[in-house]
Each structure stands twice: as structure tokens, then as C-alpha cells.
Amino acid sequence: MLFESKKMVSVSVIAMAVGTGTAAVLIAPVALGAMGFGAAGVAAGSTAAGMMSSAAVANGGGVAAGSLIAALQSAGAAGLTGVATAAVGSVGAAAGGALGWVSSKFRG
């Protein structure tokens, strides 16, 4: 046979990884905006505002440069860098591949 059962599972796992990696890259900017990280700054009353407030309290009044909050705000304002896009896509692909692999174990 040209395609054996194991080969088809591998193809489905790869397809799941590619799909979720692509979706993660496309959804990341939308998710940042929905959280309140945007070009005009952090939206008042948003999840981002709460995160920024907590980070400022923990750091004695300011948000540390290079912190997660600073990176998220930068990405929300200017978009994802090439490195960030690659990281988001890789994490999405890894999660999708793992999910595809696990789900393949439960298919008959």
C-alpha cells in the first residue's frame, strides 16, 4: 500500500501543527488588541491595564523595560517582530502537533 495507517496519522499531525501555527500567527495581533494592548497605549479598564497595574505595584511604581508587559505593549502598538512571529508560530505549531498526536492515539 502506498499510504499505511501510520503514515496517515503522521500527515494529520503535521496538518494540525501547520494549521495551528498559522492560526496562532494570525490571531496573536487580534488577541493583543482584545486584551487592551494597542497603538494608542494600554486601554483603560482592560485586562492589559490590570496587568500593567500589577506589574507596576510589584516593581515599586513602574513597569520594567523588557518585561512581559512591555513586550506585549510593544507588540500591540507596532505589531509582532519577525522573531516574535516565528516564536508565536512555533509555539502554536508545537501545541497543534501535540494535540494532533494525542488525538491520533484515541482514534480507532
Summary of the structure (lengths in Angstrom):
residues: 108
radius of gyration: 18.8
end to end distance: 19.0
largest distance: 66.3
contacts: 291
relative contact order: 0.19
helix: 73%
strand: 4%
